[in-house]
Amino acid sequence: MIAPKPPVPLTAAPLISNWIRVSPEGEITVLSGRVELGQGNASAICRMAADELGCVPEALAFEAGQTGLTPNEGFTAGSMSVSGGGQAVRWAASAFRNLLLKAASDRLGCETADLCLADGVILRDGEPTDLEFGTLAGDVDLDRPVTEWAAPLAAETAHSADTLRLDLKERLVGSPFVHDMERPGMLHGKPVHPPSMSAELQDLDLEALRARPGVVAVVRDGSFVGIVAETEVDAISAARWARGQARWVDRAQVPNDAIQAIGASREPADIVVQTGTVDEPAGRWFETTVSRPYLHHGSIGPSAAVAQWQEDDLSVWCHSQGVYQLRTALGMVFKIPEEGITVIHRPGSGCYGHNGADDAALDAALMARAVPGRPVKVVWSRRDEFQAAPMGPGMVTRCAATVDDDGKISSMRLEVNSAPHANRPSVNGTPNLRAAAYLERPMPPAPSTDIPIARGGGADRNAVPLYAIPNVEVSKRIVHALPYRSSSLRSLGAYTNVYAIETLMDEIALELGIDPIVFRLAHLHDERAKSVIEAVDDFAGSWRREPRGQGIGWGLGFARYKNTAGYCAVMARVEVDQEIRVTDIFATADIGEVISRDGALNQIEGGIIQSMSWTLKEAARLEGGQAAAENWLDYPILKFSEVPEVAVRLLERPDQPPLGCGEISQGPTAAALGNALRSALGVTVQDLPLTRDRVMQALF
């Protein structure tokens, strides 16, 4: 059943023409503000439009992420592409269908109820007419409000959820990535990033740098240095030389231990949720404090962009997740009207969150300004990607609960301390682009205000337990007094907060001698949540029959992402000897109507594997005020040989609106692994990742 309220994106883009474009030949283009990051949302959104228009998705063209052309839907983030942007396209396509049927009924002199669409042709009483999309295009005015004409089809008329990826062929045999772009007269640029956000360039021989082979221009603006060369090889060679010659000074105050500093911070805290009275209830007291380190996005392909100036107009091609927000940020930096800037999304290496894509765009634009009329392509190095891109913030979450004499949790308190999650471009009124912070006239980022809980929260995402607990208090403290640059990483605070809540739930159940699944079900009123947990119990049935302890353990993790998106429960089996080996993972998910089954499974499986990597291995290496990793040896990630059997089952509910699924498995997977480790060894490791050293520390 389609939600009765119009999708939120229709507020800013209310017209059918904001979402649908028709050529005189009848070619239909779907317009979306949700860009393709590799998650398959373009295919899913086209599927939703095709259902309403009675055609196959392959019959539709798709345009996403271009300023001045596609709707401004903010950032492609928060697992909202299908549930927000996709629903808006569905409504717009429905309105377009009804306008077409009205135009056809006027031509044919019949009732619209006698007509339908199939494969681009108008059918009358089930028989084809000579009317098609193209022949009716001139009869239809798309500058009409979607809500006045939309009537999305009922669930029983929906498609098969086996939607194919429309972009696979191009990705496999073509060159769709921004890294591969070629334009006439193109030059190549390389930035020489300061080693930290607070480092200042003291000395660099610019004349010697300009004399390097192939160098066309050298740009210095404050502590920004960019090298433009005829070839990428020349640009790389010159940048390496410059990096070895440059002298920097950094006066920033640096903590000895960043995570300890976050946990000990006394910056102002905000009460996010307060129900009942947490201090009064009496009973047994349980508490845990968990932490996660700073994390890198670690995309296999580094950030890249192409920029070109034509007089006072700037064009940028990049893999930004928010082209309009990047345009605003670039307008701030160059002090030119936004109308003179065009930002066009081109696929890059996938990233869930805020990586260096927008920073590379500014790098390219600063360098291209030195060679007017010629495009400049910038591709960061692996070192750049580790040291210059925003990191996922370090966090410390304290979770405490009181259990009454009946074995029920009567109160729970969560205190979240975190570095910032919300430093995307043009948020908080500043560009929030790396190079902008150290230009001659710097534009440093304003202190992050974090994401309101009404929009899913940032540091406090999933800190409000879904469990039925009468007295709950949640507070968050955003820690700004650190030299490290952080922003959104897949699932934001949910990963850490779910780990805290779910490992504490297991600890309480163990102390009370209650089955962990029974204990969770007793604290849930949400029937869909119960169904997901019961389904994973059934799916991973062997876990109850296998003895635990002595190095073998099973663990459960559960959450509803943002308490509004998809539900996910994960069961993990581990074997622990010299190392932790994950042998099996079972997951169940309820994401409402499934638009693309394969796409949803890929999202959940990918989230599980990424979360495994975070939980078992990943931690940014910080030295002084900078991220110090230069290559994959400095930042180990999960190997293919370490990926276990992963099985995911969807609880399909075609009568319910689709729910976001791209980030639902991050927190439950971490919690399942932590609880499985406790099951195997009898100890809880509170500080992530679950490395051998930390396990040994917990044991001894």
C-alpha positions in Angstrom: 0.0 0.0 0.0 1.4 3.4 -1.0 1.8 5.8 1.9 -1.1 8.3 1.8 1.2 11.3 2.3 3.0 12.5 -0.8 6.8 11.7 -0.7 8.8 14.4 0.9 10.9 15.2 -2.3 7.7 16.5 -4.0 7.7 19.5 -1.7 10.7 21.0 -3.4 10.0 19.6 -6.8 6.2 19.5 -7.1 5.7 19.3 -10.9 5.7 16.2 -13.1 8.2 17.9 -15.3 10.7 18.0 -12.4 10.8 14.2 -12.6 9.7 13.2 -16.2 10.9 14.5 -19.5 9.4 13.4 -22.9 11.1 14.0 -26.3 9.0 14.6 -29.4 9.9 11.1 -30.5 8.4 9.7 -27.3 11.6 8.9 -25.4 10.9 9.1 -21.7 13.7 10.2 -19.4 13.4 9.8 -15.6 15.0 12.6 -13.7 16.3 11.9 -10.2 18.4 13.7 -7.6 19.5 10.3 -6.3 22.8 9.4 -7.9 24.2 6.0 -8.6 27.0 5.0 -6.3 27.0 1.3 -7.2 24.1 0.4 -5.0 21.7 -0.1 -8.0 19.3 2.7 -7.2 19.0 3.8 -10.8 17.7 0.4 -11.8 15.3 0.3 -8.9 14.0 3.9 -9.5 13.5 3.1 -13.3 11.6 0.0 -12.2 9.2 2.0 -10.1 8.6 4.4 -13.0 8.2 1.6 -15.5 5.5 -0.1 -13.4 3.4 3.0 -13.5 4.0 3.5 -17.2 3.3 -0.1 -18.3 6.8 -0.6 -19.9 10.0 -2.3 -19.1 12.8 -0.3 -17.3 15.0 -0.7 -20.4 12.6 1.6 -22.3 13.4 4.5 -20.0 16.4 6.8 -20.0 17.7 7.9 -16.6 19.4 11.2 -15.7 20.6 11.8 -12.1 22.7 14.4 -10.4 23.0 17.4 -12.7 22.5 20.9 -11.4 19.8 22.8 -13.4 18.4 19.6 -14.8 17.5 17.1 -12.1 15.6 17.7 -8.8 17.6 18.9 -5.8 17.0 16.0 -3.4 19.9 16.9 -1.1 22.5 14.2 -0.6 22.2 10.6 -1.8 22.4 9.3 1.8 20.5 7.8 4.7 19.2 4.8 2.7 16.5 7.1 1.3 16.9 6.6 -2.5 14.0 4.2 -3.0 11.8 5.1 0.0 12.1 8.9 -0.8 13.4 9.6 -4.3 12.0 6.4 -5.8 8.6 7.0 -4.3 8.6 10.6 -5.8 9.4 9.2 -9.2 6.6 6.6 -8.8 4.1 9.3 -8.0 5.3 11.5 -10.9 5.1 8.5 -13.3 1.6 7.7 -12.1 0.5 11.3 -12.7 2.1 11.2 -16.2 0.2 8.0 -16.9 -3.1 9.6 -15.9 -2.4 12.6 -18.1 -1.6 10.3 -21.1 -4.8 8.4 -20.5 -6.8 11.6 -20.3 -5.2 12.8 -23.5 -5.9 9.5 -25.2 -9.5 9.4 -24.0 -10.0 12.9 -25.5 -8.7 11.7 -28.9 -10.6 8.5 -28.9 -13.8 9.8 -27.4 -14.0 7.2 -24.6 -13.7 6.9 -20.9 -10.2 6.8 -19.3 -11.4 3.7 -17.4 -11.4 1.9 -20.8 -7.8 2.6 -21.4 -4.4 1.4 -20.1 -0.7 1.5 -21.1 1.4 -1.4 -22.2 4.8 -1.3 -23.8 4.4 2.4 -24.7 1.1 1.9 -26.5 -2.4 2.9 -25.4 -4.8 -0.1 -25.2 -8.6 0.3 -25.4 -10.5 -2.5 -23.9 -7.3 -4.5 -24.1 -6.7 -3.9 -27.8 -3.8 -1.7 -29.2 -4.7 1.7 -30.6 -2.5 3.8 -32.9 -1.7 6.1 -29.9 1.8 5.9 -28.3 3.9 8.0 -26.0 5.3 10.0 -28.9 2.0 10.7 -30.5 0.5 12.0 -27.3 3.6 13.9 -26.0 2.4 17.2 -27.5 -1.1 16.8 -25.9 0.3 16.6 -22.3 1.4 19.5 -20.2 3.9 18.2 -17.6 4.1 21.4 -15.8 1.3 20.3 -13.5 1.5 19.3 -9.8 2.2 15.6 -9.3 -0.2 15.4 -6.4 -3.2 16.5 -8.5 -2.8 13.6 -10.9 -1.0 10.8 -9.0 -2.8 7.6 -8.3 -0.1 4.9 -8.0 -1.1 1.4 -8.9 -2.1 -1.1 -6.2 0.4 -3.5 -4.9 -1.1 -6.5 -6.6 -0.4 -4.9 -10.0 3.3 -4.5 -9.2 6.3 -5.9 -11.0 8.4 -8.9 -10.2 11.1 -7.9 -7.8 13.7 -9.6 -9.9 14.9 -6.3 -11.4 18.1 -6.5 -13.5 20.8 -3.9 -13.2 20.5 -1.5 -16.1 24.1 -0.2 -15.8 26.0 -3.5 -15.6 26.9 -3.8 -19.3 28.3 -0.3 -19.4 30.3 -0.8 -16.2 31.7 -4.1 -17.5 32.6 -3.2 -21.0 32.5 0.6 -21.2 34.1 3.6 -19.5 31.5 5.2 -17.3 33.7 6.4 -14.5 34.9 9.9 -14.0 38.5 8.6 -13.7 38.2 7.5 -17.4 36.8 10.8 -18.7 38.6 12.3 -21.7 37.9 15.8 -23.0 39.5 17.8 -25.8 42.7 19.6 -24.6 42.5 17.9 -21.2 45.4 18.5 -18.7 46.1 16.6 -15.6 46.4 18.0 -12.1 47.8 16.7 -8.8 47.4 18.4 -5.4 50.1 18.5 -2.8 48.0 18.2 0.4 49.2 19.6 3.7 49.9 16.7 6.0 47.1 17.8 8.4 44.2 20.3 8.4 46.2 22.7 10.6 49.6 22.5 8.8 50.8 25.6 7.0 53.2 25.7 4.1 56.4 27.5 5.0 58.6 27.0 2.0 58.5 25.4 -1.5 60.6 26.4 -4.5 57.8 27.2 -7.0 60.1 28.2 -9.8 61.9 24.8 -9.6 58.6 23.1 -9.5 57.4 25.0 -12.6 60.6 23.8 -14.4 59.8 20.1 -13.8 59.1 18.1 -17.0 55.7 18.6 -18.5 54.5 21.1 -15.9 52.1 23.6 -17.5 51.1 25.6 -14.3 51.7 25.6 -10.6 48.9 27.0 -8.3 49.7 28.2 -4.8 46.9 29.8 -2.8 47.8 29.9 0.9 48.8 26.4 1.8 47.1 24.9 -1.3 49.5 23.7 -4.0 48.3 22.3 -7.3 50.3 21.1 -10.2 48.9 21.1 -13.8 50.8 19.0 -16.4 50.4 17.7 -19.9 50.3 14.1 -18.7 49.3 12.3 -15.5 52.8 10.8 -15.3 54.3 14.3 -15.3 51.8 15.5 -12.7 52.6 12.6 -10.4 56.3 13.0 -10.8 56.2 16.7 -10.0 53.9 16.2 -7.0 56.2 13.6 -5.5 59.1 16.1 -5.9 57.1 18.9 -4.3 56.0 16.7 -1.4 59.7 15.9 -0.7 60.7 19.6 -0.9 57.9 21.3 0.9 58.3 22.4 4.5 55.3 22.6 6.8 54.6 23.8 10.3 51.8 22.6 12.5 51.0 24.2 15.8 47.8 22.3 16.5 47.3 20.7 20.0 47.2 16.9 19.5 45.8 14.4 22.1 47.9 11.4 23.0 44.9 9.1 22.4 42.0 10.5 20.3 39.4 8.0 21.4 40.3 8.5 25.0 40.0 12.3 24.5 36.5 11.8 22.9 35.4 9.7 25.8 36.7 12.2 28.4 35.3 15.3 26.6 33.3 17.7 28.6 32.0 19.8 25.7 28.3 20.6 26.0 25.9 17.7 25.7 22.4 17.7 24.3 19.5 15.6 25.7 18.1 13.9 22.6 15.3 11.9 24.1 13.9 11.7 27.7 10.9 9.6 28.6 10.0 8.8 32.2 12.6 9.1 34.9 15.8 7.2 34.4 17.4 7.9 37.8 14.5 6.6 40.0 13.7 3.0 38.9 15.3 0.5 41.3 16.7 -2.9 40.3 19.9 -4.5 39.1 22.3 -2.2 37.3 24.1 -3.2 34.1 26.4 -1.0 32.0 28.9 -1.0 29.2 31.1 1.5 27.4 32.1 0.8 23.9 34.2 2.6 21.4 35.2 2.6 17.8 38.2 4.2 16.2 38.3 6.6 13.3 37.7 4.7 10.1 38.6 5.3 6.5 36.1 4.9 3.6 38.8 2.9 1.8 37.2 2.8 -1.6 39.4 0.8 -4.0 39.4 3.7 -6.5 40.5 7.1 -5.2 38.6 10.3 -5.5 38.6 12.1 -8.9 37.1 15.0 -10.8 37.3 17.1 -14.0 36.9 20.8 -14.0 36.8 23.4 -16.8 36.4 27.2 -16.8 34.9 29.0 -19.7 35.3 32.7 -18.9 33.4 33.1 -15.6 31.5 29.8 -15.9 32.7 26.6 -14.2 31.8 23.1 -15.1 32.6 20.2 -12.9 32.2 16.4 -13.4 32.7 14.4 -10.2 31.2 11.6 -8.1 29.7 13.9 -5.5 26.7 12.7 -3.6 25.1 16.1 -3.6 25.7 18.1 -6.7 23.6 21.1 -5.6 25.3 21.3 -2.3 28.7 21.1 -4.0 27.7 23.9 -6.3 26.8 26.1 -3.4 30.2 25.3 -1.8 32.1 26.1 -4.9 30.1 29.4 -5.2 31.3 30.3 -1.7 34.9 29.6 -2.5 35.1 31.4 -5.9 32.5 34.1 -4.9 30.5 33.7 -8.1 26.8 33.1 -8.6 25.7 29.5 -8.5 24.0 29.9 -11.8 27.4 30.1 -13.4 28.4 26.7 -12.0 27.3 23.4 -13.4 28.0 20.2 -11.5 27.4 16.9 -13.2 27.6 13.6 -11.5 29.7 10.9 -13.0 30.2 7.5 -11.3 33.3 6.9 -9.3 34.4 4.3 -6.9 31.5 3.7 -4.6 31.3 5.2 -1.1 28.6 5.2 1.5 29.1 8.6 3.1 31.3 11.6 2.7 34.7 10.8 1.1 37.1 13.0 -0.9 34.9 13.3 -4.1 33.9 16.9 -3.3 37.4 17.8 -2.2 38.8 16.5 -5.5 36.3 18.7 -7.3 37.6 21.8 -5.6 41.2 20.8 -6.3 40.4 20.4 -10.0 38.5 23.8 -10.1 41.4 25.6 -8.4 43.9 24.2 -10.9 41.6 24.7 -13.9 41.3 28.4 -13.1 45.0 28.7 -14.0 44.5 27.3 -17.5 41.2 28.9 -18.7 39.3 27.0 -21.4 41.2 23.7 -20.8 39.7 20.9 -18.7 41.8 19.5 -15.8 41.4 16.0 -14.5 42.5 15.3 -10.9 42.8 11.7 -9.6 43.9 11.4 -6.0 46.6 8.9 -5.1 46.0 6.2 -2.5 48.0 8.2 0.0 45.8 11.2 -0.7 42.7 9.1 -0.2 43.8 7.9 3.2 45.3 11.2 4.5 43.1 13.9 3.0 39.6 12.5 2.7 37.2 12.8 5.7 37.2 9.9 8.0 34.4 8.2 9.8 34.5 9.7 13.3 35.7 8.0 16.4 33.0 7.4 19.0 32.5 6.4 22.6 29.0 5.2 23.7 28.1 4.5 27.3 24.9 2.3 27.8 23.4 1.5 31.2 20.2 -0.3 32.1 18.2 -1.1 35.2 16.4 -4.5 35.3 13.5 -5.0 37.7 12.5 -8.0 39.7 10.5 -9.4 36.8 13.5 -9.5 34.6 12.3 -6.5 32.5 14.4 -3.5 31.6 12.9 -0.6 33.5 15.3 2.1 32.4 18.1 2.7 29.9 20.5 5.6 29.5 22.8 6.1 26.5 25.5 8.8 26.4 27.1 9.3 23.0 30.4 11.1 22.6 31.5 11.5 19.1 33.6 13.5 16.6 31.4 15.2 14.0 29.3 13.2 11.5 27.9 16.1 9.5 30.6 18.0 7.7 29.3 17.6 4.1 29.7 20.5 1.6 27.9 23.7 2.3 26.4 22.4 5.6 26.5 24.8 8.5 27.0 27.8 6.1 30.6 27.0 5.1 32.1 25.2 2.1 33.3 22.2 4.1 35.8 21.5 1.4 39.4 20.6 2.4 41.4 23.1 0.4 39.0 25.9 1.2 40.2 25.7 4.8 43.8 26.6 4.0 43.6 29.1 1.1 45.1 32.5 1.5 41.7 33.7 2.6 40.7 30.6 4.5 37.1 29.3 4.9 37.4 26.8 7.7 34.4 24.6 8.5 32.0 25.8 11.2 31.4 23.6 14.2 29.1 20.8 13.2 25.6 20.9 14.7 25.0 17.2 13.9 21.9 15.8 12.2 18.6 16.2 14.1 17.1 13.0 15.5 13.9 13.9 13.5 16.0 13.2 10.3 17.5 10.0 11.7 20.2 11.5 13.8 24.0 11.6 13.4 26.1 10.6 16.4 22.8 9.5 18.1 21.5 7.5 15.2 19.9 4.3 16.7 20.9 5.4 20.2 17.2 5.4 21.0 16.4 1.7 21.7 13.5 0.2 19.7 12.8 -2.0 22.7 9.8 -1.1 24.9 11.5 0.5 27.9 9.5 2.9 30.0 12.3 5.2 31.1 14.9 6.2 28.5 17.4 9.0 28.4 19.7 9.6 25.4 22.3 12.4 25.2 25.0 13.2 22.7 28.1 15.3 22.8 29.8 16.3 19.6 33.5 16.7 20.2 35.1 19.4 18.1 38.4 20.0 19.9 40.3 17.5 17.8 42.5 18.1 14.7 41.1 15.3 12.6 38.6 15.8 9.8 35.6 13.6 10.1 32.2 13.3 8.5 29.5 10.8 7.5 30.4 7.1 7.1 27.9 4.4 6.3 25.2 4.1 9.1 26.8 7.1 11.0 26.4 6.5 14.8 24.1 3.5 14.4 27.1 1.1 14.0 28.5 1.9 17.4 25.2 2.5 19.2 23.7 -0.7 18.1 26.8 -2.5 19.2 26.5 -1.0 22.6 22.8 -1.7 23.1 22.9 -5.2 21.6 25.9 -6.4 23.5 24.4 -5.1 26.7 21.1 -6.9 25.9 23.1 -10.2 25.6 25.0 -9.5 28.8 21.7 -8.9 30.7 20.1 -12.1 29.2 23.1 -14.1 30.2 23.2 -12.8 33.7 19.4 -13.5 34.1 19.8 -17.0 32.5 17.3 -16.1 29.8 17.6 -17.1 26.1 18.8 -14.0 24.3 16.1 -14.2 21.6 13.3 -14.7 24.2 14.7 -11.8 26.2 14.6 -9.5 23.1 11.1 -10.6 22.1 9.9 -9.9 25.6 11.0 -6.2 25.2 9.4 -5.7 21.7 5.9 -4.4 20.9 6.7 -4.0 17.2 5.4 -7.2 15.4 7.6 -6.7 12.4 10.7 -6.5 14.6 9.6 -9.7 16.4 9.1 -11.4 13.0 12.6 -10.5 11.8 14.2 -11.9 15.0 12.1 -15.1 14.9 12.9 -15.6 11.3 16.7 -15.4 11.8 16.3 -17.9 14.7 14.6 -20.3 12.3 17.0 -19.5 9.4 20.1 -20.2 11.5 18.5 -23.2 13.2 21.6 -25.1 13.9 22.9 -22.6 16.4 20.7 -24.0 19.1 22.0 -27.5 18.6 25.7 -26.7 18.6 27.6 -26.6 21.9 29.1 -23.2 22.6 32.2 -22.2 24.5 35.7 -23.6 24.1 36.3 -21.3 21.1 33.0 -21.7 19.3 30.2 -19.1 19.6 27.0 -17.8 18.1 25.8 -14.3 18.5 22.7 -12.2 17.6 22.4 -8.5 16.6 19.2 -6.7 15.8 18.1 -3.1 14.9 15.7 -1.1 12.8 17.8 1.4 11.1 17.0 4.9 12.3 14.0 3.3 14.0 12.1 4.2 10.7 13.8 2.3 7.9 14.4 -1.4 7.3 14.6 -4.1 10.0 17.6 -6.4 10.2 18.6 -9.3 12.4 22.0 -11.1 12.1 23.3 -14.3 13.5 27.0 -15.0 13.4 29.1 -18.1 14.1 32.7 -17.7 15.1 35.6 -20.0 15.8 38.4 -18.5 17.9 41.9 -20.0 18.2 44.9 -17.7 17.4 42.5 -15.5 15.5 38.8 -14.9 15.2 37.4 -16.7 12.2 33.8 -16.0 11.1 32.4 -19.2 9.5 28.7 -18.3 8.9 26.4 -15.4 8.9 22.7 -15.5 8.6 20.5 -12.4 8.2 16.9 -11.6 7.8 15.4 -8.3 6.8 12.1 -6.6 6.4 12.3 -3.7 4.0 8.6 -3.6 3.1 7.9 -3.7 -0.6 11.0 -5.1 -2.4 11.6 -3.2 -5.6 14.8 -5.1 -6.7 15.4 -8.3 -4.8 18.9 -8.7 -6.2 19.7 -5.1 -5.4 18.4 -5.4 -1.8 20.4 -8.7 -1.2 23.5 -7.0 -2.5 23.1 -4.1 -0.2 22.6 -6.2 2.9 25.3 -8.7 2.0 27.7 -5.9 1.2 26.9 -4.1 4.5 27.5 -7.3 6.4 31.0 -7.8 4.8 31.9 -4.1 5.3 30.8 -4.2 8.9 32.8 -7.4 9.4 35.9 -5.6 8.1 35.3 -2.6 10.4 34.6 -4.9 13.4 37.5 -7.3 13.0 40.3 -5.2 11.4 39.9 -1.5 10.6 41.3 1.4 12.5 42.8 4.6 11.1 46.4 5.1 12.2 46.8 8.6 13.7 50.2 10.2 14.1 50.3 13.7 15.5 47.4 15.6 13.9 47.2 13.6 10.8 46.0 10.3 9.4 49.2 8.4 8.6 48.2 5.5 6.4 49.8 5.6 3.0 48.8 2.2 1.6 46.7 -1.0 2.3 49.5 -2.4 4.4 48.9 0.5 6.8 45.2 -0.1 6.8 44.3 -3.8 6.6 40.8 -4.7 5.5 39.0 -8.0 5.2 40.4 -10.3 2.6 38.3 -12.4 0.2 39.6 -15.5 1.9 38.2 -14.3 5.2 34.6 -13.7 3.9 32.3 -16.4 5.4 29.2 -18.0 4.0 26.6 -15.2 4.1 22.9 -16.0 3.7 20.2 -13.3 3.6 16.5 -13.9 3.6 14.0 -11.1 2.9 10.6 -11.0 4.6 8.7 -9.4 1.7 5.7 -7.2 2.4 4.4 -5.9 -0.9 1.5 -4.2 0.9 3.9 -1.9 2.8 5.9 1.1 1.6 9.5 0.3 0.6 12.1 1.0 3.4 15.7 1.8 3.0 18.1 -1.1 3.2 21.6 0.2 2.3 22.7 0.7 5.9 20.5 -1.7 8.0 23.1 -4.5 8.5 26.1 -2.5 9.8 25.1 -2.4 13.5 23.5 -5.8 13.8 26.6 -7.5 12.2 29.0 -5.8 14.6 26.8 -6.8 17.6 26.4 -10.3 16.3 30.2 -10.7 16.1 30.7 -9.2 19.6 28.1 -11.5 21.1 29.5 -14.5 19.3 32.9 -13.7 20.7 31.5 -13.6 24.2 29.7 -16.9 23.5 33.0 -18.5 22.5 35.3 -17.1 25.2 33.1 -15.7 27.9 34.4 -12.2 27.7 33.2 -9.0 26.1 35.5 -6.8 24.0 34.2 -3.3 24.3 36.7 -1.4 22.2 36.5 -2.1 18.5 38.0 -3.6 16.4 38.0 -7.1 17.8 41.7 -7.7 17.2 43.8 -10.4 18.8 45.5 -7.9 21.1 42.1 -6.6 22.4 40.8 -10.1 22.9 43.9 -11.1 24.9 43.6 -7.9 27.0 39.9 -8.8 27.8 40.9 -12.3 28.7 43.8 -11.5 30.9 
